[in-house]
Amino acid sequence: MIYTVTTNPNIDYYMNLRAPLRVGGINRSGHELLAPGGKGINVTKVLRQYGSSVCALGFLGGYTGRFIEEYVEGLGAESAFTLIAGETRTSTNVLSMDGYVTEILEPGPVICEEEKVRFLQTYTEKLAGSRFVVLSGSSPKGLSTDIYAQLIELAERQKLRTVLDTSGELLVQGVKAKPFLIKPNTRELEYLTGRKLRELSEIREAALQLVSEGIAHVLVSMGEKGMLYATERKCLYAKAPEVKALNTVGSGDSAVAAAVMALQQEASMEDTLRLCVAISAANTTTLENAVIPKEYAAELLTQIQVTEL
């Protein structure tokens, strides 16, 4: 069983415009889509598409929360969310014909102390028998910036492997607890290391620095430039394949899901990186985030070249 934690899930409302976005003007949508979102939810979606057993945890509230819970259960995943008084947020994604994606993100509900206590109790109880816990995304108000560090420490006590994919101070505090794997993008890696990273060699150096500080696996997503994967043994790089992208949202989450699947199967570093890049790239070709055209992903997998840095 793989556990995913989404402390601040949302419903993604997609608007596919017929023309480039006109700020301050009238825009007409050609297609709309409503889908559960949040980084951990995206990871859950991808894992279920590939047949992994998943239990999803986090906070859900109101009508939007019920919508997400029913969707997750419909995927065949176990739902162990903590119900809250507040309403789960909605995020609006505007996709224009020129390829740009504009995101409007609500902050989310406020979590009270009693809700946090119930969540931590559920989290601790559910960890037994698991191997991986994926901690993803932003956190709602009411939770401290060390919430992921707390969850990592609780998982470590039961000898679970933790995967962290977040940003800002949540990432800084979470890294202090030494998760098994982190997946920052270049900007997040810059925030962690406190310096600009313009060249691949600089990204490599920053990733290896984190490895030396106790992070066993560092997977850096670089968008269309590809991915870098560093461990104590070596550092690998793979260029992203050229695809016709419709929506890039969820690509990092897709890579996280791929990494967990590969690590669970004890795949080599090279095969792990190839799978991450292939599934991440395939994700961009569909309108709904974290919906993978599996045959296309398998085709891309054969095209990806991995080099050691």
Secondary structure in CASP SS format (residue, H / E / C, confidence):
PFRMAT SS
TARGET T0000
AUTHOR 0000-0000-0000
METHOD secondary structure of the structure
MODEL  1
M C 1.00
I E 1.00
Y E 1.00
T E 1.00
V E 1.00
T E 1.00
T C 1.00
N C 1.00
P C 1.00
N E 1.00
I E 1.00
D E 1.00
Y E 1.00
Y E 1.00
M E 1.00
N E 1.00
L E 1.00
R C 1.00
A C 1.00
P C 1.00
L C 1.00
R C 1.00
V C 1.00
G C 1.00
G C 1.00
I C 1.00
N C 1.00
R C 1.00
S E 1.00
G E 1.00
H E 1.00
E E 1.00
L E 1.00
L E 1.00
A E 1.00
P E 1.00
G E 1.00
G C 1.00
K H 1.00
G H 1.00
I H 1.00
N H 1.00
V H 1.00
T H 1.00
K H 1.00
V H 1.00
L H 1.00
R H 1.00
Q H 1.00
Y C 1.00
G C 1.00
S C 1.00
S C 1.00
V E 1.00
C E 1.00
A E 1.00
L E 1.00
G E 1.00
F E 1.00
L E 1.00
G C 1.00
G H 1.00
Y H 1.00
T H 1.00
G H 1.00
R H 1.00
F H 1.00
I H 1.00
E H 1.00
E H 1.00
Y H 1.00
V H 1.00
E H 1.00
G H 1.00
L C 1.00
G C 1.00
A C 1.00
E E 1.00
S E 1.00
A C 1.00
F C 1.00
T E 1.00
L E 1.00
I C 1.00
A C 1.00
G C 1.00
E C 1.00
T C 1.00
R E 1.00
T E 1.00
S E 1.00
T E 1.00
N E 1.00
V E 1.00
L E 1.00
S C 1.00
M C 1.00
D C 1.00
G C 1.00
Y C 1.00
V E 1.00
T E 1.00
E E 1.00
I E 1.00
L E 1.00
E C 1.00
P C 1.00
G C 1.00
P C 1.00
V E 1.00
I C 1.00
C C 1.00
E H 1.00
E H 1.00
E H 1.00
K H 1.00
V H 1.00
R H 1.00
F H 1.00
L H 1.00
Q H 1.00
T H 1.00
Y H 1.00
T H 1.00
E H 1.00
K H 1.00
L C 1.00
A C 1.00
G C 1.00
S C 1.00
R C 1.00
F E 1.00
V E 1.00
V E 1.00
L E 1.00
S E 1.00
G C 1.00
S C 1.00
S C 1.00
P C 1.00
K E 1.00
G C 1.00
L C 1.00
S C 1.00
T C 1.00
D C 1.00
I H 1.00
Y H 1.00
A H 1.00
Q H 1.00
L H 1.00
I H 1.00
E H 1.00
L H 1.00
A H 1.00
E H 1.00
R H 1.00
Q C 1.00
K C 1.00
L C 1.00
R E 1.00
T E 1.00
V E 1.00
L E 1.00
D E 1.00
T C 1.00
S C 1.00
G H 1.00
E H 1.00
L H 1.00
L H 1.00
V H 1.00
Q H 1.00
G H 1.00
V H 1.00
K H 1.00
A C 1.00
K C 1.00
P C 1.00
F C 1.00
L E 1.00
I E 1.00
K C 1.00
P C 1.00
N E 1.00
T H 1.00
R H 1.00
E H 1.00
L H 1.00
E H 1.00
Y H 1.00
L H 1.00
T H 1.00
G C 1.00
R C 1.00
K C 1.00
L C 1.00
R C 1.00
E C 1.00
L H 1.00
S H 1.00
E H 1.00
I H 1.00
R H 1.00
E H 1.00
A H 1.00
A H 1.00
L H 1.00
Q H 1.00
L H 1.00
V H 1.00
S H 1.00
E C 1.00
G C 1.00
I C 1.00
A C 1.00
H E 1.00
V E 1.00
L E 1.00
V E 1.00
S E 1.00
M C 1.00
G H 1.00
E H 1.00
K H 1.00
G C 1.00
M E 1.00
L E 1.00
Y E 1.00
A E 1.00
T C 1.00
E C 1.00
R C 1.00
K C 1.00
C E 1.00
L E 1.00
Y E 1.00
A E 1.00
K C 1.00
A C 1.00
P C 1.00
E C 1.00
V C 1.00
K C 1.00
A C 1.00
L C 1.00
N C 1.00
T C 1.00
V C 1.00
G C 1.00
S H 1.00
G H 1.00
D H 1.00
S H 1.00
A H 1.00
V H 1.00
A H 1.00
A H 1.00
A H 1.00
V H 1.00
M H 1.00
A H 1.00
L H 1.00
Q H 1.00
Q C 1.00
E C 1.00
A C 1.00
S C 1.00
M H 1.00
E H 1.00
D H 1.00
T H 1.00
L H 1.00
R H 1.00
L H 1.00
C H 1.00
V H 1.00
A H 1.00
I H 1.00
S H 1.00
A H 1.00
A H 1.00
N H 1.00
T C 1.00
T C 1.00
T C 1.00
L C 1.00
E C 1.00
N C 1.00
A C 1.00
V C 1.00
I C 1.00
P C 1.00
K H 1.00
E H 1.00
Y H 1.00
A H 1.00
A H 1.00
E H 1.00
L H 1.00
L H 1.00
T C 1.00
Q C 1.00
I C 1.00
Q C 1.00
V E 1.00
T E 1.00
E E 1.00
L C 1.00
END
